[in-house]
Amino acid sequence: MDEQQKLPETSRPAAPASQPGSKPLPTGKPAGGPGNEPGAPQRHRGRTIALIVAALVILGVVVWRWHPWGGPGGSASAAAGASGASGSRPGRGGAGGLANMPQPVHVATAKQGEMPVVLTALGTVTPLANVTVLPQLSGVLQDVYFKEGQMVKKGDVLAQIDPRPYQISLENAQGTLARDQALLQTARLDLKRYQTLLSQDSIASQQVDTQASLVRQYEGTVKSDQANIDTFKLDLVYARITAPVSGRVGLRQVDPGNYVTPGLTNGIVVITQLQPISVIFTTSEDNLQQILQQTQTGAKLSVTAYDRSNTTSLEGGSLETLDNQIDTTTGTVKLRAVFQNDKNLLFPNQFVNTRLLVDTIKDAVIVPTPAVLNGSMGSFVYVVKPDNTVTVRPVKVGPVDGERTSIKSGLQVGERVVIDGSDRLKEGAKITIPADKPRGASGARGASGASGAAAASAASGARAHHGKHAAQASQ
C-alpha cells in the first residue's frame, strides 16, 4: 500500500498507454518499460488473496454441509428428506429430534392368575432333639461302638463301661436276699407254731406278737434286698451306653480306657436328630392375625426353606406352632416349621430363607416386578397405548412373589406395560418394540419407514451433489 501511494501519477495510467492509436507518454518511455514494474506485484498479491478467500468459502461450505448441526434450513430437498426420514437425521434442532425418536423397550401383558401371599423371613435350622450322651455311672470306658458322623437309631449300643464291679455287687445282693428269705421263712414257721400253742393256751400272747413282728421285719429286709438287686441290674444296663434318640453322632469326646463319671463335662458324644428337623424364624406382629386366622381353622400352612442366596429350594414343610408371646424389643413372634429332611439338605444351625404361604389370591392382575416403578406419586407403570405411545398410570400394588407383582387397582388384564427401557420414557413418549419390527416390515409401518429412509437418502445425496457443485463453482 505504501508503494502504491509513492508511485508518480504519470505511471498510474499505464494500461491505456498500450492501446493502439494512443499518444506516447510525456516521459518518452514505452508502456512496458521499467517505469511500470511496480504493477506486477500488485496483481500477484490480489490473485493470492482471491485464492485464499475461495478456499475459505469452500471449507465453510463443507463444514456447513457435513457437521451434525449444519444443513441448509431453507433447502426444499433437505426439508423433504427430513420429513420422510421421520427425524432419523436431526438438523439444526438436534436435541428436539432425539427427544422425539421412538425409544426401544420391552413390554409384557398383564395377566390374570393366582397370587400367593407369602411371608419371607430369615430362619435358623434347629434340631428337634440335640442330646449329649453322658454316663450314668462311674467306671472305665472299655469300648466305643460308633463311628464319628454315623447315623444311629434309638437303642443302638454306643459304648461299654466295665461291668464287673456291678456284676459282683449284684451277686452279693442276690446272696443277701437268699439269706433273708430263709430267715423270713423260718420266722413264718415259728409264728405258725406259736399261734397253735396260743390257741391251746400253752404260751403267752406276747410271744406270738413278738414273732409276728419278726416276720414283718424279715419281709422288709427281703424287699430291701430285692431293691438292691434291681439297682445292680440297672447299673449293668447303664454300663451299656445306648443312643437315646435317632440321629447323627458327632465327634467322640472321650477315648476308650478313660475313667468316666456321671459328672463328665462334655459327655461321650452328642447326637443330633436330623429327621425330622425344624426351622425357627420370626415374623412381624402385623402378620400375626392372618396367620392365626388360618391356623385356627385347622389349616396346615406350607413353608419352604431356601438356601442363603434365596435361589435354591432345600426342603418343603409345614408350620408346626408359634410362640405364646411377642418379643417386645423387636416386635416379632417366633414360629417353628417342621421338615422331614429326607435328603439331609437342612443342617443344624444353618441359616435359611423361609417362605410361609399364608393365603392365595384368586383372579389377581399380575405383572412382572420390573414393570412397577416408584416415584413422587407413588407406584406407577408405563402403559403402552395402541399407537405405540406410553402413558403413566398410578397403581396400587398387592402382594409380591419374587418376579411377579399383583396389582390391586389401576391396571386391567390384557394391557401392556413396559418392563425394560423405562428410564428413557416420559408421558406420551413414542416407543418401538423389538418383537414388533419383523411383523411391521411388510405392512404400512414398514412402507412408511422405507419411504422415509428413501427420502433421507435422497436428501443426503442432494446435499452432497449441491456441495460438489458449490466447490466446483468456487474453484
QUIQUICOR-V224279 format. One record per residue. RES is the residue in three letters. SS is DSSP state (hx for helix, st for strand, lp for the rest). OMEGA is omega in degrees with one decimal (999 if undefined). NEAR is the number of other ideal C-beta (glycine too) atoms within 10 Angstrom. Layout:
# QUIQUICOR-V224279
{{RES:SS:OMEGA:NEAR} {RES:SS:OMEGA:NEAR}}
This chain:
# QUIQUICOR-V224279
{{MET:lp:179.0:6} {ASP:hx:-179.3:5} {GLU:hx:178.9:9} {GLN:hx:179.6:11} {GLN:hx:-178.0:6} {LYS:hx:-179.7:8} {LEU:lp:177.4:15} {PRO:lp:-179.2:8} {GLU:hx:179.9:6} {THR:hx:-178.7:13} {SER:hx:-177.0:17} {ARG:hx:179.7:12} {PRO:lp:-178.1:11} {ALA:hx:-177.4:17} {ALA:hx:179.8:10} {PRO:hx:-178.0:10} {ALA:hx:-177.2:18} {SER:lp:179.4:11} {GLN:lp:-179.9:8} {PRO:lp:178.6:4} {GLY:lp:-178.7:4} {SER:lp:-179.3:11} {LYS:lp:178.2:7} {PRO:lp:179.5:10} {LEU:lp:-179.4:17} {PRO:lp:-176.5:7} {THR:lp:179.5:11} {GLY:lp:-178.7:7} {LYS:lp:176.9:15} {PRO:lp:-175.3:13} {ALA:lp:-179.4:16} {GLY:lp:-177.4:11} {GLY:lp:-177.9:14} {PRO:hx:-179.3:7} {GLY:hx:-178.9:16} {ASN:hx:-177.4:19} {GLU:lp:178.4:10} {PRO:hx:179.6:13} {GLY:hx:-178.5:14} {ALA:hx:175.4:9} {PRO:hx:179.7:11} {GLN:hx:179.3:12} {ARG:hx:179.1:9} {HIS:hx:178.7:9} {ARG:hx:178.4:10} {GLY:hx:178.1:10} {ARG:hx:178.7:9} {THR:hx:178.9:10} {ILE:hx:179.7:9} {ALA:hx:178.7:10} {LEU:hx:179.0:11} {ILE:hx:178.6:10} {VAL:hx:179.7:11} {ALA:hx:178.7:14} {ALA:hx:177.7:12} {LEU:hx:178.6:11} {VAL:hx:179.9:14} {ILE:hx:179.2:17} {LEU:hx:178.5:12} {GLY:hx:178.8:12} {VAL:hx:-179.2:17} {VAL:hx:179.1:14} {VAL:hx:-178.6:10} {TRP:hx:-177.3:15} {ARG:hx:-169.0:18} {TRP:hx:177.2:12} {HIS:lp:-177.1:9} {PRO:lp:-179.3:10} {TRP:lp:-179.2:11} {GLY:lp:178.5:15} {GLY:lp:-179.1:21} {PRO:lp:-179.4:17} {GLY:lp:-176.7:10} {GLY:lp:-178.2:6} {SER:lp:-178.8:16} {ALA:hx:-179.2:9} {SER:hx:178.8:17} {ALA:hx:178.8:21} {ALA:hx:178.5:15} {ALA:hx:179.0:15} {GLY:hx:179.7:25} {ALA:hx:178.5:22} {SER:hx:-179.1:13} {GLY:hx:-178.3:20} {ALA:lp:178.1:22} {SER:lp:174.5:19} {GLY:lp:-179.3:20} {SER:lp:175.1:15} {ARG:lp:-177.3:16} {PRO:lp:178.3:19} {GLY:lp:-178.2:20} {ARG:lp:176.3:12} {GLY:lp:-173.1:14} {GLY:hx:-177.4:14} {ALA:hx:178.3:9} {GLY:hx:178.3:11} {GLY:hx:178.1:17} {LEU:hx:-179.0:10} {ALA:hx:-178.0:15} {ASN:lp:179.2:13} {MET:lp:176.2:15} {PRO:lp:-178.7:14} {GLN:st:177.9:17} {PRO:st:-179.1:13} {VAL:st:171.0:23} {HIS:st:-175.9:16} {VAL:st:175.4:22} {ALA:st:-177.9:16} {THR:st:176.5:12} {ALA:lp:-176.7:19} {LYS:st:178.2:13} {GLN:st:-177.9:13} {GLY:st:-180.0:13} {GLU:st:179.1:12} {MET:st:177.8:22} {PRO:st:174.4:16} {VAL:st:-171.5:18} {VAL:st:173.4:18} {LEU:st:-179.5:19} {THR:st:-179.5:17} {ALA:st:175.7:18} {LEU:st:-177.0:12} {GLY:st:179.2:24} {THR:st:177.5:15} {VAL:st:-176.8:22} {THR:st:179.0:16} {PRO:st:177.2:22} {LEU:lp:178.0:16} {ALA:lp:177.2:14} {ASN:st:-167.0:15} {VAL:st:171.2:16} {THR:st:-176.5:15} {VAL:st:179.4:22} {LEU:lp:174.0:16} {PRO:lp:-179.7:21} {GLN:lp:174.6:13} {LEU:lp:-177.6:18} {SER:lp:177.8:15} {GLY:st:180.0:19} {VAL:st:178.2:14} {LEU:st:-176.2:20} {GLN:st:-173.2:14} {ASP:st:172.7:14} {VAL:st:-172.0:18} {TYR:lp:-178.9:14} {PHE:lp:173.4:20} {LYS:lp:-179.0:10} {GLU:lp:-178.4:11} {GLY:lp:-177.7:9} {GLN:lp:173.0:15} {MET:st:-178.8:15} {VAL:st:176.6:20} {LYS:lp:-179.4:10} {LYS:lp:179.9:13} {GLY:lp:178.1:10} {ASP:lp:179.7:15} {VAL:st:-179.2:14} {LEU:st:-176.0:21} {ALA:st:-178.9:22} {GLN:st:173.4:17} {ILE:st:-178.3:24} {ASP:lp:-174.6:15} {PRO:lp:-171.3:18} {ARG:hx:178.1:12} {PRO:hx:-177.6:16} {TYR:hx:174.9:20} {GLN:hx:177.7:15} {ILE:hx:178.6:11} {SER:hx:178.8:16} {LEU:hx:-179.8:20} {GLU:hx:177.4:11} {ASN:hx:179.5:13} {ALA:hx:177.6:20} {GLN:hx:176.0:15} {GLY:hx:178.0:11} {THR:hx:179.3:17} {LEU:hx:179.9:19} {ALA:hx:178.0:11} {ARG:hx:-178.0:12} {ASP:hx:176.4:20} {GLN:hx:177.3:16} {ALA:hx:176.9:12} {LEU:hx:179.1:15} {LEU:hx:179.2:19} {GLN:hx:177.6:13} {THR:hx:-179.9:13} {ALA:hx:179.8:19} {ARG:hx:177.5:15} {LEU:hx:177.9:12} {ASP:hx:179.5:16} {LEU:hx:179.9:19} {LYS:hx:178.2:11} {ARG:hx:-179.2:12} {TYR:hx:179.2:20} {GLN:hx:177.4:14} {THR:hx:179.0:12} {LEU:hx:179.4:13} {LEU:hx:177.9:16} {SER:hx:176.4:10} {GLN:lp:-179.4:7} {ASP:lp:-179.0:8} {SER:lp:-179.0:9} {ILE:lp:179.0:16} {ALA:lp:178.7:12} {SER:hx:179.5:11} {GLN:hx:179.8:9} {GLN:hx:177.9:13} {VAL:hx:179.5:19} {ASP:hx:178.8:13} {THR:hx:179.8:12} {GLN:hx:177.7:19} {ALA:hx:177.4:16} {SER:hx:179.0:12} {LEU:hx:177.8:17} {VAL:hx:179.2:18} {ARG:hx:177.7:12} {GLN:hx:178.7:14} {TYR:hx:176.8:19} {GLU:hx:176.5:15} {GLY:hx:179.3:11} {THR:hx:179.1:17} {VAL:hx:177.9:20} {LYS:hx:177.8:12} {SER:hx:177.6:14} {ASP:hx:178.7:19} {GLN:hx:177.9:16} {ALA:hx:176.4:12} {ASN:hx:177.7:17} {ILE:hx:178.9:18} {ASP:hx:178.5:12} {THR:hx:-179.4:13} {PHE:hx:173.8:19} {LYS:hx:177.7:15} {LEU:hx:176.7:14} {ASP:hx:177.4:20} {LEU:hx:175.5:16} {VAL:hx:179.6:13} {TYR:hx:177.8:17} {ALA:hx:173.1:21} {ARG:st:-176.0:14} {ILE:st:-178.6:26} {THR:st:-178.9:16} {ALA:lp:179.5:19} {PRO:lp:179.4:14} {VAL:lp:174.2:17} {SER:lp:179.5:16} {GLY:st:-179.2:25} {ARG:st:177.1:19} {VAL:st:179.7:21} {GLY:lp:-179.8:18} {LEU:lp:-179.6:9} {ARG:lp:-177.9:16} {GLN:lp:-177.9:16} {VAL:lp:178.7:18} {ASP:lp:176.4:9} {PRO:lp:-178.5:12} {GLY:lp:178.7:9} {ASN:lp:175.8:11} {TYR:st:-175.7:13} {VAL:st:178.9:20} {THR:lp:177.1:11} {PRO:lp:179.7:10} {GLY:lp:179.6:8} {LEU:lp:-171.7:18} {THR:lp:-174.3:7} {ASN:lp:-178.8:11} {GLY:lp:178.0:17} {ILE:lp:179.7:23} {VAL:st:177.6:24} {VAL:st:178.1:17} {ILE:st:-179.7:27} {THR:st:178.3:18} {GLN:lp:-177.5:19} {LEU:lp:-177.4:21} {GLN:lp:-6.0:17} {PRO:lp:-179.7:16} {ILE:st:-176.2:27} {SER:st:174.4:22} {VAL:st:177.7:27} {ILE:st:179.1:14} {PHE:st:-177.2:24} {THR:st:173.8:20} {THR:st:-177.4:19} {SER:st:178.1:13} {GLU:hx:177.0:14} {ASP:hx:-179.1:9} {ASN:hx:-173.1:17} {LEU:hx:-175.3:15} {GLN:hx:-179.3:8} {GLN:hx:175.2:13} {ILE:hx:-179.9:19} {LEU:hx:179.0:11} {GLN:hx:180.0:12} {GLN:hx:-176.2:16} {THR:hx:-179.8:14} {GLN:lp:175.4:8} {THR:lp:178.8:7} {GLY:lp:-178.6:6} {ALA:lp:175.3:13} {LYS:lp:-179.1:11} {LEU:lp:-178.4:18} {SER:st:177.8:16} {VAL:st:178.0:25} {THR:st:179.3:19} {ALA:st:177.8:25} {TYR:st:-179.3:17} {ASP:lp:-175.3:14} {ARG:lp:179.9:11} {SER:lp:177.3:7} {ASN:lp:-179.9:14} {THR:lp:-175.6:8} {THR:lp:177.4:11} {SER:st:-177.9:13} {LEU:st:-175.1:19} {GLU:st:175.7:22} {GLY:st:-179.3:13} {GLY:st:-178.1:22} {SER:st:178.6:15} {LEU:st:-177.3:22} {GLU:st:-177.5:17} {THR:st:174.9:12} {LEU:st:-174.7:17} {ASP:lp:-177.0:13} {ASN:lp:178.0:7} {GLN:lp:180.0:8} {ILE:lp:176.4:15} {ASP:st:-175.7:12} {THR:lp:-179.1:8} {THR:lp:-178.0:6} {THR:lp:-178.0:10} {GLY:lp:-179.0:11} {THR:st:177.4:19} {VAL:st:-178.1:18} {LYS:st:177.1:16} {LEU:st:178.1:26} {ARG:st:175.0:17} {ALA:st:-176.7:25} {VAL:st:179.5:16} {PHE:st:178.7:24} {GLN:lp:174.8:13} {ASN:lp:-178.6:22} {ASP:lp:-178.7:10} {LYS:lp:179.2:9} {ASN:lp:177.9:12} {LEU:lp:177.1:17} {LEU:lp:-176.3:23} {PHE:lp:-177.6:15} {PRO:lp:180.0:17} {ASN:lp:177.0:10} {GLN:lp:175.9:17} {PHE:st:-178.6:11} {VAL:st:173.3:23} {ASN:st:-178.0:21} {THR:st:175.9:25} {ARG:st:-179.0:20} {LEU:st:178.6:23} {LEU:st:-176.5:17} {VAL:st:-176.0:19} {ASP:st:177.4:16} {THR:st:179.8:12} {ILE:st:179.4:16} {LYS:st:174.2:9} {ASP:st:178.6:9} {ALA:st:174.2:21} {VAL:st:-172.1:23} {ILE:st:175.4:22} {VAL:st:173.0:23} {PRO:st:-177.8:18} {THR:hx:179.1:14} {PRO:hx:-179.4:15} {ALA:hx:-176.8:24} {VAL:lp:-179.9:18} {LEU:st:179.6:18} {ASN:st:179.3:9} {GLY:st:-179.4:9} {SER:lp:179.8:5} {MET:lp:-177.6:9} {GLY:st:179.8:12} {SER:st:179.9:16} {PHE:st:176.6:20} {VAL:st:171.9:27} {TYR:st:-179.6:24} {VAL:st:-178.8:21} {VAL:st:177.3:20} {LYS:lp:178.5:12} {PRO:lp:179.8:6} {ASP:lp:178.2:6} {ASN:lp:167.3:16} {THR:st:-176.8:16} {VAL:st:174.7:24} {THR:st:-179.4:14} {VAL:st:-177.3:16} {ARG:st:174.6:16} {PRO:st:-179.5:13} {VAL:lp:174.2:22} {LYS:st:-172.0:12} {VAL:st:175.9:19} {GLY:st:179.4:16} {PRO:st:-179.3:19} {VAL:st:178.4:15} {ASP:st:177.8:17} {GLY:lp:-176.8:10} {GLU:lp:-179.6:8} {ARG:st:179.9:16} {THR:st:176.6:23} {SER:st:-179.6:20} {ILE:st:179.5:25} {LYS:st:-178.7:13} {SER:st:177.7:11} {GLY:lp:-177.2:16} {LEU:lp:-179.6:21} {GLN:lp:177.4:12} {VAL:lp:-179.9:14} {GLY:lp:177.5:10} {GLU:lp:-179.3:17} {ARG:st:180.0:19} {VAL:st:179.7:25} {VAL:st:179.0:23} {ILE:st:179.3:18} {ASP:st:-178.8:13} {GLY:lp:-177.8:17} {SER:hx:-179.0:21} {ASP:hx:-179.9:8} {ARG:hx:-173.9:12} {LEU:lp:172.5:19} {LYS:lp:-178.4:11} {GLU:lp:178.4:9} {GLY:lp:-178.8:10} {ALA:lp:176.8:21} {LYS:st:-179.3:16} {ILE:st:171.2:22} {THR:st:-177.2:15} {ILE:st:-177.5:18} {PRO:hx:-178.8:11} {ALA:hx:-179.0:8} {ASP:hx:-175.7:13} {LYS:hx:179.0:13} {PRO:hx:179.8:9} {ARG:hx:-177.7:11} {GLY:hx:-176.8:16} {ALA:lp:-177.4:12} {SER:lp:-176.2:9} {GLY:lp:-178.0:10} {ALA:hx:-179.6:8} {ARG:hx:177.6:15} {GLY:hx:179.1:14} {ALA:hx:178.9:12} {SER:hx:177.4:13} {GLY:hx:179.2:18} {ALA:hx:178.7:12} {SER:hx:177.9:13} {GLY:hx:178.9:18} {ALA:hx:178.4:14} {ALA:hx:179.1:13} {ALA:hx:178.7:19} {ALA:hx:178.3:20} {SER:hx:178.2:13} {ALA:hx:179.4:16} {ALA:hx:179.7:23} {SER:hx:178.3:15} {GLY:hx:179.5:12} {ALA:hx:179.1:17} {ARG:hx:-179.8:20} {ALA:hx:179.9:11} {HIS:hx:179.8:11} {HIS:hx:179.0:16} {GLY:hx:179.6:17} {LYS:hx:179.3:11} {HIS:hx:179.2:9} {ALA:hx:178.7:17} {ALA:hx:179.0:16} {GLN:hx:-179.2:9} {ALA:hx:-179.5:11} {SER:hx:177.2:15} {GLN:lp:999:9}}
